[in-house]
């Protein structure tokens, strides 16, 4: 389309200026499967390649996205009409475990071909660790059910990092993840709907901004506190956990974040001091990696097994320390701060099962082979909670 034209022209010029072996153009196309004739159709891909060729771009590799692996006939046809060698036409079918895709590409010797056209030495890749990751996903014997209440649940890709971090931790714990996205707006008008959380093993309260759906999110946090079920609040979810604790445990009726209610009688969450003078929005939040100091004898410290870590932040508001001090005797623990000790980075409750909120975004650093310690602790607690429920 027209929006891509400047980028395609830039690629053409770049490839002209550089040595042939120093650039590789990989074109991903779609190969539809028609159920009526039970055939894969290569015409859209052929047309796509011809369009690129008309712009002066000849793909080196064609990755064909399809429901099933390419048939030999379709592969040969794509090769012939795209002016690409058969070994450079790569099948990219639907796969149950997305992390198996690199192994599927390796079976087709994609890596060898890329090295060959780049004049690089071909080496045998070390894939043992990656194979183990895939096996963890495929051989999971347990099922962990997590509810994810939030404001943007209609588009689940809004929380793609959280979703993947939960999957990493679940697979590492030998469990298959079952997620249920819950829109919190209807809960505000029907508080009894909160009882649907009873069938889950844990609740993760998502990040967000603004007042829409917030009371429903607070109700889910109050439910977790009341029932003692595993709970993890991320960023805004951490702040709302604190709001819920102040309301339901400390009895501070009307406690809220000033982001939601500027006139709240108990501003338990308020702007960071450095944010008060900022009038313009956009790139002015507390952003990026910051040092997190972990408190001794806390579950968060146990999860990381470190005294300090670097985690990524994105927020303007924070839990007010004076209210956190009031909450200590009622069972709330400040489990992490910044280097100054003035910004609260994490809280947890003195309960049998993990109820925790973190102001940072641990999902951004989670990897398939190295799950986030926070998410891993949460999933392990959810599995422990599940076993207790099953016994009773």
Helices and strands as residue ranges (DSSP letters): G 2-4, H 5-17, G 20-22, E 26-30, E 33-34, E 39-40, H 43-54, E 61-66, H 72-82, G 86-88, E 89-93, G 98-100, H 101-107, H 110-117, H 128-138, E 142-150, G 156-159, H 160-172, E 175-183, H 185-189, G 191-199, E 202-205, H 214-227, E 231-234, H 236-248, E 256-257, E 267-271, G 273-275, E 286-294, H 299-304, E 308-315, E 317-319, H 321-327, G 328-330, E 332-337, E 344-349, E 355-358, G 362-365, H 373-391
